[in-house]
Amino acid sequence: MDRLSNTVRPYAWGSTTAIPELLGIAPTGEPQAEMWMGAHPGAPSRLTRTTGTKEAGPEQPLTEVIAADPERELGRATVEKFGPRLPFLLKLLAAGAPLSLQVHPDLAQAKQGYEDEERRSVPIDAPHRTYKDAHHKPELICALTPFAGLCGFRRPTEAAETMAALGVDSLKPYVDLLGAHPEEAALREVLTAILAADPAQTAETVNQAAAAAERLGGAHAPYARIAHHFPGDPGVIAAMLLNYVELQPGEALFLGAGVPHAYLDGLGVEIMANSDNVLRCGLTPKHIDVPELLRIVRFEPTDPGVLRPEASPSGEELYETPVDEFRLSRFDLSPGADPVDLTRDTPQILLCTAGAPKAGTLGLTPGASVFVPSGERVEVSGTGTLFRATVVA
């Protein structure tokens, strides 16, 4: 197995302290939003392989290591099912401000959208490009600290009550629409109206709503906080259509295709299918493709479905999801316990989030991670918490 060197992405919404505190290093004062572990071409992890003489070779990107021998690194079953690429990306995510309100396409939609933009010769790095690849992007976030987010549509009547309580006249048309139609039609019509409204009028509505939310506090407080970071943004109103969720450490959310969501605050372990396909609908200065967004969004009121891990006799605590591109589980290792055999015929990334466990002979500290090629024997021992990322193949 190989110890990984990973890139921290300095997105503006990132916390300035959460990742440094986990790693035990001094903050730089700059936002540190995500630490990527995997083989995404935008920021692949790096590793140093030892040769047969135990001499370390040069540091290499994990993308190149996998490309040199996909079956050795990933296993034949993984390659046959997903192709010669690591199908997941593991992250530490530290939100100090809201991320963009967004949805992801399903696999068929991603393939269709990617092929369409390729056919129209839309540059892959164009600001208005929507589909960067032909893959879907389901994801799972597991809280390491108290973690706040928005996930899926609420019942329209609940959203209407939230808006009405603010006492803002320009929100009344949305309140009326939410009560006048079947649920899915109501949600579609209101989100369409929010995104199509005059920007100056929307900004004034948001400012009034934020002031009212600040006065009311309680269940309205999150919208005041969101508006503080994105004054005048239509996403503040759209956020009122969604379930507000607070996760406790160890709890998780699964975000499937078409489910609108946004992370607001906290530190977590995130795993996702290895894709860049994001359609935004607010809380962002980036491009919003409204017609495509409305085609992708699933206008269904849902329970956010907070996940808690299922424990097995081996001590593995698994977060069950309906996708095969990733499988996330957790091990809480106790002093004096027997080593746990994690050998699998699939690629693995192990991430330490607490304590000082060992993976084989490699000692780990919080934030440290290792890549385990398919079939390579690995035992973990010592004391601490480890997350295991792999695939279902």
C-alpha positions in Angstrom: 0.0 0.0 0.0 1.1 3.6 -0.5 0.8 6.7 1.7 -0.9 9.5 -0.2 0.0 13.1 -0.6 -3.1 15.1 -1.2 -4.1 18.5 -2.5 -6.2 21.0 -0.4 -8.5 23.2 -2.5 -8.8 26.8 -1.4 -12.4 27.5 -2.5 -13.8 30.7 -1.1 -16.5 28.9 1.0 -14.0 26.8 2.9 -13.3 27.0 6.6 -10.0 28.6 7.5 -9.6 26.4 10.6 -11.3 23.0 10.3 -8.9 21.1 8.1 -5.8 22.5 9.8 -7.2 21.6 13.2 -7.8 18.0 12.0 -4.3 17.8 10.5 -2.7 19.4 13.6 -1.1 22.2 11.6 -1.3 26.0 11.9 -4.0 27.7 9.9 -2.7 30.0 7.1 -5.6 32.4 7.3 -6.8 31.3 3.9 -9.9 29.1 3.3 -9.1 25.4 3.1 -12.3 23.8 1.6 -11.6 20.3 0.4 -8.7 17.8 0.6 -9.0 15.4 -2.4 -8.0 11.7 -2.1 -8.2 9.8 -5.3 -7.4 9.9 -9.0 -9.4 12.9 -10.2 -7.4 14.6 -13.1 -8.0 18.0 -11.5 -6.0 17.2 -8.4 -4.8 13.6 -8.2 -3.3 12.2 -5.1 0.5 11.5 -5.3 2.4 8.5 -4.0 5.9 7.2 -3.9 6.3 3.5 -4.8 9.1 1.5 -3.4 11.0 -0.8 -5.8 12.0 -4.4 -5.3 15.1 -3.1 -3.5 12.9 -1.0 -1.2 14.3 2.1 -2.7 11.7 4.9 -3.1 11.1 5.9 -6.7 9.9 9.4 -7.8 6.6 10.7 -6.6 3.8 9.9 -9.1 0.2 11.0 -9.5 -2.2 8.2 -8.8 -3.8 8.7 -12.2 -0.5 7.7 -13.8 0.0 4.7 -11.5 -3.5 3.4 -12.4 -3.1 4.1 -16.1 0.2 2.1 -16.2 -1.5 -1.1 -15.0 -5.3 -0.7 -14.3 -6.0 -4.4 -13.6 -3.2 -4.6 -11.0 -4.2 -1.4 -9.2 -8.0 -1.7 -9.5 -8.7 -5.4 -10.1 -10.2 -7.0 -13.1 -13.8 -6.8 -11.8 -13.5 -3.1 -11.2 -12.0 -2.4 -14.6 -14.7 -4.5 -16.3 -17.5 -2.7 -14.5 -16.2 0.9 -14.5 -13.4 1.1 -17.0 -9.7 1.7 -16.3 -10.3 4.6 -13.8 -10.8 4.9 -10.1 -14.6 5.4 -10.0 -14.8 7.4 -6.7 -13.3 10.5 -5.2 -12.9 10.8 -1.4 -12.7 14.2 0.3 -12.4 16.0 3.6 -14.9 18.8 3.1 -14.8 21.9 5.4 -17.6 24.4 4.8 -17.3 27.8 6.5 -19.9 29.3 4.2 -22.7 27.8 2.0 -21.8 25.9 -1.1 -23.8 26.6 -4.2 -27.3 25.2 -4.3 -27.0 22.4 -6.9 -28.2 19.1 -8.4 -26.4 16.3 -10.3 -27.7 14.4 -13.4 -28.3 10.7 -13.6 -26.1 8.5 -15.8 -28.3 8.7 -18.9 -28.7 12.5 -18.6 -24.9 13.0 -18.1 -24.1 10.9 -21.2 -26.7 12.8 -23.3 -25.7 16.2 -22.0 -22.0 15.5 -22.5 -22.5 14.2 -26.1 -24.6 17.2 -27.0 -22.1 19.8 -25.8 -19.3 17.9 -27.5 -21.3 17.9 -30.7 -21.8 21.6 -30.4 -18.1 22.1 -29.7 -18.6 23.9 -26.4 -15.1 24.2 -24.9 -14.6 21.9 -21.9 -13.4 24.9 -19.8 -16.1 27.3 -21.0 -17.9 29.1 -18.1 -21.2 28.1 -19.6 -20.3 24.5 -20.1 -22.6 22.2 -18.0 -21.4 18.7 -18.6 -17.6 18.1 -18.1 -17.8 14.3 -18.5 -20.3 11.5 -19.3 -20.7 10.3 -15.7 -23.2 10.7 -12.9 -22.3 12.1 -9.5 -24.1 10.6 -6.6 -22.5 11.5 -3.3 -22.5 10.9 0.4 -21.4 13.3 3.2 -20.6 11.9 6.7 -20.3 14.5 9.5 -17.1 14.7 11.6 -18.5 17.7 13.5 -22.0 19.1 13.7 -22.8 19.7 10.0 -25.7 21.8 8.5 -27.1 21.4 5.0 -30.1 21.6 2.7 -31.3 18.3 1.1 -34.3 17.7 -1.1 -37.7 19.4 -1.3 -39.9 20.0 1.7 -43.7 19.7 1.5 -44.9 22.8 -0.3 -47.2 23.6 2.6 -44.2 23.7 4.9 -42.3 26.0 2.6 -45.3 28.2 2.3 -45.5 28.6 6.1 -41.9 29.5 6.3 -42.3 32.2 3.6 -45.6 33.5 4.9 -44.2 34.0 8.5 -41.6 36.4 7.1 -44.3 38.9 6.3 -42.7 40.0 3.0 -45.3 41.1 0.4 -43.3 40.1 -2.6 -43.1 36.5 -1.3 -46.9 36.2 -1.3 -47.2 35.1 -5.0 -44.9 32.2 -4.1 -46.9 31.3 -1.0 -50.1 31.3 -3.1 -48.5 29.1 -5.8 -47.3 26.6 -3.2 -50.8 26.1 -2.0 -52.7 26.1 -5.4 -51.3 23.1 -7.2 -50.4 19.4 -6.7 -47.0 19.2 -4.9 -44.7 18.5 -7.8 -46.3 21.1 -10.0 -46.2 23.6 -7.2 -42.5 23.1 -6.6 -41.7 23.3 -10.3 -43.7 26.5 -10.8 -42.3 28.3 -7.8 -38.6 27.4 -8.5 -39.1 28.5 -12.1 -40.6 31.8 -11.0 -37.8 32.4 -8.5 -35.1 31.9 -11.2 -37.0 33.9 -13.8 -37.8 36.9 -11.6 -36.3 40.3 -12.2 -32.8 40.4 -10.5 -33.3 43.8 -8.9 -36.7 42.9 -7.5 -35.4 39.6 -6.3 -32.5 41.3 -4.5 -35.0 43.5 -2.7 -37.2 40.6 -1.7 -34.2 38.7 -0.4 -32.9 41.6 1.6 -36.4 42.1 3.2 -36.7 38.3 3.9 -33.2 38.2 5.4 -34.0 41.0 7.8 -37.2 39.3 8.8 -35.5 36.0 9.3 -32.9 37.7 11.5 -35.7 39.1 13.7 -37.6 35.9 13.9 -34.6 33.6 14.6 -35.3 30.0 15.4 -36.2 27.9 12.3 -35.7 31.1 10.2 -32.1 31.8 11.3 -30.5 29.6 8.6 -31.9 31.8 5.9 -30.5 34.9 7.5 -27.1 33.2 7.7 -27.3 32.2 4.0 -28.3 35.7 3.0 -25.4 37.1 4.9 -23.0 35.3 2.6 -25.1 35.8 -0.6 -27.1 39.0 -0.2 -29.7 39.4 -2.9 -29.2 35.9 -4.3 -32.4 34.1 -5.5 -30.9 30.9 -4.0 -31.9 32.3 -0.5 -35.6 32.0 -1.5 -35.0 28.7 -3.2 -33.4 27.4 0.0 -36.8 27.8 1.7 -38.2 25.1 -0.5 -35.7 22.5 0.9 -35.3 20.5 4.0 -32.9 22.0 6.5 -30.8 19.2 8.1 -28.3 19.2 11.0 -26.1 16.1 11.2 -24.4 15.0 14.3 -20.9 13.4 14.1 -21.2 9.9 12.5 -24.5 10.7 10.7 -24.6 11.0 6.9 -26.7 12.1 3.9 -26.9 10.5 0.5 -27.6 12.8 -2.4 -28.9 11.0 -5.5 -29.5 12.4 -9.0 -31.9 15.3 -9.3 -32.0 16.1 -5.6 -31.3 19.8 -4.9 -28.9 20.3 -2.0 -26.3 22.6 -0.5 -23.8 22.2 2.4 -23.8 25.1 4.8 -21.4 24.6 7.6 -19.2 21.9 9.2 -16.5 19.3 8.6 -17.2 15.9 7.0 -15.9 13.0 4.9 -17.4 13.2 1.5 -17.4 10.4 -1.2 -18.7 10.7 -4.7 -18.6 9.2 -8.1 -15.7 10.6 -10.0 -17.4 13.3 -12.0 -17.6 17.1 -12.3 -21.2 17.4 -13.5 -23.0 20.1 -11.5 -26.0 22.2 -12.3 -26.4 25.2 -10.1 -29.6 27.0 -9.1 -28.4 29.6 -6.6 -25.9 30.8 -4.0 -23.2 31.2 -6.7 -21.8 33.8 -9.1 -21.3 30.9 -11.6 -23.4 30.1 -14.7 -27.0 28.9 -14.1 -28.5 27.0 -17.0 -32.2 27.3 -16.0 -33.8 25.2 -18.8 -31.4 22.3 -18.2 -31.6 22.6 -14.5 -35.4 22.4 -14.6 -35.1 19.3 -16.8 -32.8 17.6 -14.3 -34.4 18.5 -11.0 -36.7 15.9 -9.4 -39.6 17.9 -8.0 -40.5 15.5 -5.3 -41.0 16.3 -1.6 -38.7 13.9 0.2 -37.5 13.1 3.7 -33.8 13.8 3.7 -33.1 10.3 5.1 -30.3 10.8 7.7 -28.1 7.7 7.5 -26.5 6.0 10.5 -24.0 3.2 9.9 -24.9 -0.5 10.2 -22.3 -2.4 12.3 -21.0 -5.8 11.3 -19.3 -8.5 13.5 -16.0 -7.4 12.1 -16.5 -3.9 13.5 -17.0 -2.4 10.1 -19.8 0.3 10.2 -21.2 0.6 6.7 -23.1 3.5 5.2 -25.6 1.8 2.8 -26.2 3.5 -0.5 -27.9 2.4 -3.8 -24.8 3.0 -6.0 -21.8 0.8 -6.9 -19.2 3.5 -7.7 -18.4 3.9 -4.0 -18.8 2.2 -0.7 -18.0 4.0 2.5 -17.5 2.5 5.9 -15.9 3.3 9.3 -13.8 1.5 11.8 -13.4 2.6 15.4 -10.4 0.7 16.6 -10.0 0.1 20.4 -6.8 -0.4 22.4 -5.7 -4.0 22.6 -8.2 -5.3 20.0 -7.0 -7.8 17.4 -6.0 -6.5 14.0 -8.8 -6.2 11.4 -8.2 -7.7 8.0 -9.4 -5.3 5.3 -8.1 -7.2 2.2 -10.4 -6.9 -0.8 -10.3 -7.6 -4.5 -11.1 -3.9 -5.1 -9.1 -0.7 -4.7 -9.3 1.0 -1.4 -8.4 4.4 0.2 -8.1 4.4 4.0 -8.4 7.7 5.8 -7.6 8.4 9.4 -9.8 10.9 11.2 -8.8 10.4 14.8 -6.2 8.6 17.0 -3.0 6.9 15.7 -4.0 3.6 14.0 -1.7 1.6 11.7 -2.4 0.3 8.3 0.0 -2.6 7.9 3.3 -1.0 9.1 2.3 2.5 8.2 1.4 4.7 11.2 -1.4 7.1 10.5 -2.4 10.4 12.1 -5.6 12.4 11.5 -5.9 13.5 7.9 -3.4 10.8 6.7 -4.5 8.4 4.0 -3.2 5.4 2.0 -4.1 3.7 -1.3 -4.4 -0.1 -1.2 -4.3 -1.8 -4.6 -6.8 -4.5 -5.4 -6.0 -7.8 -3.6 -3.1 -6.4 -1.5 -3.2 -7.7 2.0 -3.9 -5.0 4.6 -4.6 -5.2 8.3 -5.4 -2.3 10.5 -4.7 -2.1 14.2 -4.0 0.4 17.1 -6.4 3.0 18.3 -8.4 5.5 16.3 -11.0 6.0 13.6 -10.5 5.0 10.0 -12.8 5.5 7.0 -12.6 2.9 4.2 -13.5 4.0 0.6 -13.9 1.3 -2.1 -16.3 0.1 -4.8 -19.0 -2.5 -5.3 -17.7 -4.7 -8.1 
